[in-house]
């Protein structure tokens, strides 16, 4: 986990933004939180190697927010 001292941000999103996320988010939001590029995030999800739980709903991927927060060390 990277944290910028001057901006108080974790991997592209602030702590407040992360804690305000709904139960599941789209893959682009998950990628942003983890500091992953779009192509790399989709590649990992497609191979089943995304660093936290991802649900496949039709053609869409949804990242489980609880797993994302846990990975980032923000889980309650």
C-alpha positions in Angstrom: 0.0 0.0 0.0 1.4 3.4 -1.0 0.4 6.5 0.8 1.2 10.0 -0.2 2.1 12.1 2.8 1.1 15.4 1.2 -2.3 14.3 -0.1 -3.3 11.6 2.3 -4.3 9.3 -0.6 -3.9 5.6 -0.9 -3.3 4.3 -4.4 -5.4 6.9 -6.2 -8.2 7.2 -3.7 -8.4 8.9 -0.3 -9.2 6.9 2.8 -12.6 8.7 3.0 -13.4 7.8 -0.7 -12.5 4.2 0.0 -14.6 3.9 3.1 -17.6 5.5 1.3 -17.7 2.9 -1.4 -20.8 0.7 -1.9 -20.8 -3.1 -1.2 -19.4 -3.8 -4.7 -17.8 -1.5 -7.3 -17.0 -1.7 -10.9 -13.6 -2.9 -12.0 -12.4 0.5 -13.0 -13.0 1.8 -9.4 -11.2 -1.3 -8.0 -8.3 -0.6 -10.3 -8.1 3.0 -9.3 -8.1 2.0 -5.6 -5.3 -0.5 -6.2 -3.3 1.8 -8.5 -3.7 -0.7 -11.4 -4.1 0.4 -15.0 -7.3 -0.5 -16.9 -5.7 -3.1 -19.1 -3.8 -4.8 -16.3 -6.8 -4.9 -14.0 -9.0 -6.5 -16.7 -6.3 -9.0 -17.6 -6.0 -10.1 -14.0 -9.8 -10.3 -13.5 -10.1 -12.4 -16.7 -7.4 -14.8 -15.5 -8.9 -15.1 -12.0 -5.8 -13.4 -10.6 -7.2 -10.1 -9.3 -5.8 -9.4 -5.9 -9.3 -9.4 -4.2 -12.6 -11.1 -4.9 -14.2 -10.2 -8.2 -17.7 -11.2 -9.3 -18.5 -11.8 -13.0 -22.0 -10.6 -13.8 -22.7 -11.1 -17.5 -20.0 -9.1 -19.2 -19.3 -6.9 -16.2 -16.9 -7.4 -13.3 -17.7 -6.2 -9.8 -15.1 -5.9 -7.0 -16.3 -6.8 -3.5 -15.5 -3.7 -1.5 -15.0 -5.6 1.8 -12.1 -7.6 0.2 -10.7 -4.5 -1.4 -10.7 -2.6 2.0 -9.2 -5.6 3.7 -6.4 -5.8 1.1 -5.7 -2.1 1.6 -5.6 -2.6 5.4 -8.8 -0.5 6.0 -11.2 -3.2 7.1 -12.9 -2.8 10.4 
